[in-house]
Amino acid sequence: MITVSQLTKTYGEQKAINSISFSAEPGKILGFLGPNGAGKSTTMKILSCYIPPTSGRASLCGFDVVENPMEVRRNLGYLPEHNPLYLDLYVKEALGFIADIHKVSSKNKRIAEVIEQTGLGLEQHKKISALSKGYRQRVGIAQAIIHNPEVLILDEPTSGLDPNQLIEIRNLIKELGKIKTVILSTHIMQEVEAVCDQVVIINKGDVVADDSLAGLKLAHENQSLENIFLKLTKAGAKL
């Protein structure tokens, strides 16, 4: 489970996030939405222990991001927006490298499981530089789950994919969401409607919506998520 309580981050006099609170539960996918500059990336960087908060608390699986950063990292799989890959490595070789970092037991068995799970079987002996963007995203997800974390944070995992690749990655995320706590950050509203159970919308550093997808639509007369998003982020009004 992920718990965020009164989390604030300031850079000088600028507040990137302002006392935000929300939670994400196991077995559900949380869509984390907001316009550019709203504070999404800052929040995800705090949750993944890349940067510390100015105030407030955040925890993953009961471990505080400030007090227990190593335990947080052990329980977290993170795919940043700009998928960091070693392009000169072969797929299987890259997964072995990440597995060694995490000290994965039964490494070869686990690599085989993840390759099967992410549909990389035919690509596993290719260099990552030779893969299409869709398969590179699969490698990024495979790296994020190789140590079987309880929590996944995925930042724009389907950006730039063609329709077939997009559907395949969505299906993979839905399968992972059945057994893990998943935060999915995206600008694609149809993606959220297709895979997410809960929606948090952040605007100018404040949470302006936090509800189930069905509850959010009901509160806004069953408008599309896109219209709800535009209404809340333009007006900056809170529910």
Buried (B, 14 or more C-beta within 10 A) or exposed (E): BBBBEEBBBBEEEEBBBBBBBBBBEBEBBBBBBBBEEBBBBBBBBBBBBBBEBBEBBBBBBEBBBBEBBEBBBBBBBBBBBEBEBBEEBBBBBBBBEBBEEBEBEEBEEBBBBBBEBBBBEEBBEBBBEEBEBBBBBBBBBBBBBBBBBBBBBBBBBBBEBEEEBBEBBBEBBBEBBEEBBBBBBBBBBEBBBBBBBBBBBBBBBBBBBBBEBEBBBEEBEEBEBEEBBBBBBEEEEEB
